[in-house]
Amino acid sequence: MKNIGSEIVLKGDREIEVIPAIADKALRINLNRNIYGTFAEIGAGQETVRHFFRAGGASNTIAKAMSAYDKDFSDAIYGVEDDGRYVTESRLRKMLTHETRLIEERLDREKHPDKMFFSYANTVATIDFAKQFKGHGWVGINFQVEPNEEYNEIILHIRFKENDSKLQQETLGILGVNLIYGAFYKYNDPKKILRYLYDHLDKDQLEIDTINFSGPRFKDVDNRLMSLQLVKNGMTDAVMFGPDGKNVLPAAVLYKKNILALRGSFRPVTKVNMDMYEKSLEMFLQEKKVEKENALVVFEITLSNLRSEGEIDELDFMDRAELLCSLGQTVMISNFQEYYKVVEYFSEYTKARMGLAMGVSNLIDIFDEKYYRHLSGGILEAFGKLFYRDLKVFLYPMEDENGEIITSQNLKVHPRMKELYKFFAYNGKVMDITDFDKDHLKIFSREVLKMISKGKEGWEDMLPEGIAGLIKKNHLFGYNEKTLIEEQKN
C-alpha cells in the first residue's frame, strides 16, 4: 500500500519512497529536547501518548499524560458543555485551552528558555456494542514553533470506518503521532501535514471530514482550500463551509434537516441560479413534511466541476466560493458525480424530506445509462437509491433553439428510458417550477465567463445584485479592466 504522506528521497540516481515508521516519528520528537508538552485523551484510552512512552526518551517530551475518562471528572476539569455532550469541538477546544494554560502556569520559562510547548488532545467515541454507530472524534494540537511564540492550532474531525474498537484505538494512536510530527516538522507546508496524517493508515480505516488551521504560522492558510485538499486527496467524500467562509462539520449542519440541494458549476453564479434557488425553495417549504425553521439549502460543487485540464484549479475554486458565500449560502464540495450518491450522503444524517433543484439538462443526464454501468443493478439500482428516500425533484425549465419551453411534461429521454421516466415523473417525484422568469432562460454561465475574460460588455446584468462588483473589485474569473478598455476601443 502506498501512503499519500510519504516522502521521496534520492539514493544515488534513484528516487525512493520513504515513509518514517510511527516509532521513528515518536522517537525523533522525544529526542528533540526543545519539544515538551501534555497529552489529554478522552474516550479511547491513551493511544497516542502510548507510542511516545514506548519509543524511549519520553521524559524529554511528556510533561503530563492524562485521561479524564469519567464524565464527572471531565466536567470538573474542563467544565460542563451546554448540550451535555463530550465528543464535540467545543469540548476539544476547552481541553486544549485548559492544558495550554496549565503548562504555561506550571513550567517556569526561565527554567525552560528553549522549550517549544504543546498540548495535544482528543475526545473520541469508538464503535458501539451493537456496531450500528461506528464512532467519531475530535483531535487537535496547540503548539509553538519558537519559544515564547504565540500558539498555533490544528483541529480536525474524524469518522471511524473500522468495525472493531481495538482497531479504532490503534488507528487513533497512529493519527495522533502523525499530527504531532507534522505540526513540528511540516508546519510550513499545511498540504503536506494533511498527507502525513495518513502515514501507515488507509482511507478504509479513517475519514477526515473537517480541518482548521490557525495561529501565526498559518495566518496565510485558507481553510476552505484545506477542505478542498481533503476531498482531492480522497480523505473524505464531501466538505462544507458556511456563509462566513469557515469550515463546518457536515454532521452538525445536516443533522435531521430538510435539505434542499442545488448542484452547479456556479462559474459564476448567475440570475438563473438564484431564480432556481428562490423558486425551488418556495415550493420546498410548501411541502407538508418540510418545516421552514428546519430547512437548509446547500449549493453543491462537484470535484469534476473544479477541474481544469485534468487538475484542480484552486484559484477558480476560491472565486466561486467567495461569490456564493457573499450571497449567504452554505457550500458543499463533493466527490459525487451521480445524484444518487449525494442523496445517500445526506441520508446518513437525516431521514427528513429532501429536495433536489436542477435544470432540464441535468434531469436528462440522470436518465443516461452510461453513468450506472459500474452498478450491478444498473440504472434501476441507482434510481432505487435516489427515489427510495423521501425526495422531490424541483425542475427548472429550459428554452430550446426553437424557443419552446421544455419541462418535465415534454422533455425527451432515450426511448429505453421512457417508461421508467414516466413512472417517476408522473408520480409526484418531479415537480416543475412554473413561476420562473423567462428572460433568465437565455443566461448561461459559460457565456458569461467568456464575456468576462474577453472584456465584452453586458455580462453584469446577468448576475445577482452585487456579484459583478465583487468580480471587478477582486479581478475574478480573469476579469481585466485593461482588456475591457481595449475591447471598447476596437
N, C-alpha and C positions, 0 to 999 in steps of 0.2 A: 504494500500500500504506500503510495507517495503522499507525503504530508505537504499541505499547502503552506506550512510555515517553515519549511526547510531553507537552508542557505546553500548557495553554490560557491565552492572554493576551487582554486586552481591547484592541481597537483601535477607538476611538470607542464606539459602542454594540454592536459585534460581537465575538463570541468567535472567535479564530483559533488554529488548532493550529500550534504552533511546535516543531520538532524541531531542536535545535542540531546543526550538522554536526560530524562527527568531528574535522575540522581545527580547528574553532572551539573544541571542548571541549579539545583538546590545547593550543591557544594560550592559552585562558583560564587553564589550570593553569600554563603556562610564564610567563605574565605576573604570576602571584601569587608574589612574591619570598619568601614565607614557606613555600611548599611545596617540599620538597627531599628527594630520596631516590635509591634504587638500583633497577635492573631486572635480574633474573636469569631468563633464559628458556632452557628446555631442550627440544629435540625438534622445534621447528617454526620455527627461526630467531628473530630478534629482531623479531618482528612488532609488538609493542605499542610498544616504545621508538622504532621507526621513525617512528611518527606524531608523536611529540614532537620528534624531530630535524627533521622536515620542516616542522613548524608554525612554527618560528622561536623564538628566545629560549630554546632548550633548556638553555643554561648556567645559567639560573635554576632549573631543575628537576632536571636529571640530574647526580647526583654520580658515578655509575658505571653502565655497562651492560655485561653480560657474558652469555656463553652457554657453559657448560661442556659442550660437545656430546659430547666423547669420554668414555666411561664411566669410564676410569681417572682422568681429570682431575676428573670429577664426584665420584667416590669419595674422591679426595684432599682435595677441598674440603669436602664435606658428610658424608663417612662412608659406610660400606658398609651397605646395607639387609640385614636378616636374611633376607629372602626373595629377595634378588638382583635385585629389580625396581626400575624407576626411575620409572615413571608411577604413583605411589601418593601417598596422602595423607601418609604418613609422610615421604616424600622432600620433598614440598612444605613441610611444617612445618619440616623441617631447613633447607631453603633460606631460609625466612623468618626463622627464629631466627638463623641464621648471619649473614645480611646485615644484620639489625637490630642485632645485636651489633657488627658491624664499623662501621656508621655512627655508633654511639654512641662507639666507641673512637677513631675516626679524625677525627671532627669535634668541635672544641672548642666547648662550649656558650657559653663566654664570647665566642667569636668569632661565634657564630650564636645570639644570645639569643632571636630571634623565629622561628626556624625550626621548622616542623612536619615532622618527619622521617617518611619512609615507606619501606617495602621492598615492591616488587611482584615476584611470582614466578609462573612457570608451568612445569609439566613435562607434556609432551604427546607422544602418538603419533598421527601422522596416518595416513591410509589406506595400506594396504599395496599392493604392486605387483599382486597378484592381485585386489585390490578385494573381498576377502572380509571383511576386518576394517576397518570404516570409521574407527576411531580414537576416542580419548577423551583426557581430560586433567584435571589439577587446576590450578586458578587461585586465587591468593589475594593479599591485601594486608594488611600491618601498617601502621597509620598513627596519627598523632597529630592531634588537633583543636586542642590548645593546646600550646605549647612546654613540655617537661618533664612533660607528662601521660603517664599510662600508655598503652601502645599498645592500639588497637582492632584487631580482626581480622575479616576476611570471607574465608571459604574456600568454594569451590564446585567441583563436579564436572560436567564437560560431556561430551556424546557428539556427535560429528560426524555429520551426515546427508548431506553433500555427497560426491560421488564423485570429487573431484579434490583432490590435496594442496595445490595452489596456492590454490584457493578456500578450503580449510580454514584455511590460514595467514592469509589475509586476514580471514576470519571471526574467528579468534583475536585478531588485532590490534585489530579494532573492539571486540570484547568487553572486551579489556584496558583500552582507553581509557574505555569506558563504566563499568567497575568503578571505576577510579581517580577519575573525575569524580563518580560517585555517592557514593563514600566521603567525599570532601571537601565536596561541596555538598548532599548529601541524607542525611547521616548521622543526622539527627534524624527521618527517616521511612523506615525499612527497607523498607516496602512499595513506596515509590517507587524505592528503589535497585533492587529486583527488576525493576520495569517498565523502568527506564532501561537495564538490561543488554541489552535487545533493540532499543534505538535503532539504526536502519539495519540491522537484522538481521531475518530471518524465522524462524519456527518450523521451516520446512523445512530451514534451514541448521544449526540448533543446538538441542540439548536440554540443559537444566539439570535434573539429577535429584537433586541434593543441595546444600544450602547451610547454612552455620552462621555465626552472628554471635556475637562475644564481645568483652569489654572494657568499660571504664567507660561508654561511650556506648550500649552495647547491653545493660546489666545487666537491663533490664526486658523484653528481647525473648525470647519463647518460640519456639525454633527449630522446634517442631512446627507452630506457626501459620504460620511462614515456609514450611514444607514444604507446608502446605495451600494457600498462595498460589501455589506453583509449579504445582500441579495446576489450581487455579481459573483461573490466567492462561493455561493451555494450554502452559506451558513444558515439561511432561513429562506422561506418562500415569499415572505412579504414583510415590509416595514411600513410604519406610519409616522406622520408628523402633523402637528396641529396648525391652526392658522397663525400662531406665533412663530412658526418655523422650527419649533423644538420637537425632538423625537418623543413619541408617546408609545406606551406599551399597548399593542393591539388588543390583548385580552382585557385590559382595563377599559379601553374605549368602546369595544364591540359587545361587551358582556350584556346579554339579554336585550339588545337593542333591536328596534325596527330599522333595518339598514336599507337605504336606497343607494345603489352604486351606479356611477357613470364612468364608462371606460372611454378613453380617447387619447390622442396624441397631445392635444392642447398646445399646439405648436404654431401659433399662440392660441390661447383661449379666445373664442370669438363670441359674437352675439348669438349665433345658433347654438353654441354650447350652453350658454346661460339661459336661453329660451327653453331648451330641452330640460335643463335643471329645474327651472321655475315651474314649468307646466307639469312635469312628471311628479315633482314634489307635491304640488297642489292635489293631483289625483291620488297620490300615495297616501296623503293624510286623510283623504275621504274614505279610505278602506276601513271596514269595521274593526279589523284586528290591529289597526295602527293607532298608536297614541302619539300626539304631537310632541309632548314632552319627552317621549322615549325614542323619537326618530333621530337617526343620524345619516347624514349624506356623506358619501365617500367618493372623491374623484380619484379614479384608479389609472395609473400609467403602467403598462406592462414593460418588462425589460426589453422586449423586442422593439418597442417604440422609442427606446432610448439609444438604440444602436445606430451608428453612422459608419458605413463601410466596414461593418463587422466588429467595431469597437464601441464601447460606451463613451458617448460624448458628454463629459461631465459638465462642461460649460453650458451646453444645451439643456441639460437636466436642471441646472441651477436657474436658468432663465424661466423655464416652465414653472418650477416650484415657487419662485418669487412671485409670479403673477397670480397663481392660484391662491397662495397664502394672502396676498393683498386683497383678494375677494372674500376672505374669511372662510376659506374651505379647508376641510381635512383631506389630506392627500395620502394615498397608499401606492407604494411602488411594489410590484409583484413579479413573480416569475411564472405567472399563469397565462398560458397562451389561450386556452379554451375557457369559455364562460363557466362551464360546469365546475371547473376547479376553483373558481372564485367563490361560487355558491357553497361548495364543500368546505372551503376555508372559513367562510362566515359561519357556517353551521356548527363549527367546533365551539363557537362562543355564544350562539343564540339559537333558539327554536322559534323565535317570533317571526312574524311575516316579513319577507324581504321583497325588494323590488330591484329590477334592472332597467335603466333607461338607456335606450340605444336607437340608432338610426336604422333605416330600412336595409342599407347595405350590410350592416352588422348582423341583422337577423338572417339575411340570405346566406351569409357565411356560416352561421350556426348550423344550417341545414346542408352544408357541404360535407360529404362523407370522408373526404381526404384527411380531415382533422382528427378522425377517430379510428384510423387503421391500426393504431397501436393497442386499442382495446379489444379484448376477446369478444365482447358483445357488440363492438362497433358503435354505430350512432344510437342504437336503441339503449345500450348501456349508458351512454353519455346523457341521453335525454331522461333516462330514469333517474340519474343523479341530479340532473338540473331541475326537473319539474316535480320530483318526488317531494321536495321541500315545499314549504308554504311560500310560493314565489309567484310574482306577477312581473310581466314584461311590459314596459310603457314605451310604445313605439312612436318615434318622431318621423314624420313623412319625408319623402324625397320628391324632387321635381325632375322628371326625365328630360331628355333632349327635345321632346315634342311639347314640353310644357305641361304634361299630365302629372297630377299629384299621385304618387304611389303610396299606398297604405297597406295594412295587413289584409285588406279585402281583395286587392288586385295585384299584389306582388307575385312574381313568378319564381318558383323554385324548380329544381331538377324534377322531371316527371316521376322519377322513382320516389321522390320525397313528398309528392303532392298529398297523398292520403295522410302521411304522418304529420305534415304541416297542418292540414285541416283539423286533425284531432286536437292539437294543442291550441291553434289559433281560434277555433270556434267553440272552445270550451272555457272561455274566460281567462285563459292564461296569458293571452296577448291583448293588450288594450291600446287602441290608437289614441294618440294625443291629437285632439281636434282643434283646440283653441291655440293655434300657432300663428306666428307672424309669417306670412307668405314671402315677404321680402327677404327674410333670413335664409330661405332655402337656396338662394344664389350665392351664399357665403361659404367658402371652403378654406380651411386653414392653409393648405398647400399653396393656394393662390395668394393669400395674404402674405405668407412667408416670402414668396418670390417678389412681391411688390416691395416689401421692406428691404430685402437685401439688394435689390436693383435700383432703389431710390425712386420708385414710382409713387405717384400721389394717389390719395383716396382711400388708403387702407385703414386710416384712423376710424372712419365711420363704421367699419365692420366689427369693431371691438367694443367690449363693455366700457362704460364710463371709467376714465382714469387709467386704463391699461395702456393706451397709446402714449400717454405722458410718461409712464414708467419705462416703456420700451425706449423712448427717445432719451430720457434722462440717463438711463444706465446702459445705453447702446446695446440693447439685447437683440438677439437673432440677426446679428450682422448689420444692425442699423448704423448708418454712417451719414452724418449731416453733409459732408462734402460730396458724397455720391448723389444725394438728393439735389444739391445745388447744381452739379454738373448736368444732371438729367433735365432740370428745368431750363438750363441754358440751351440744351440741344433741342 
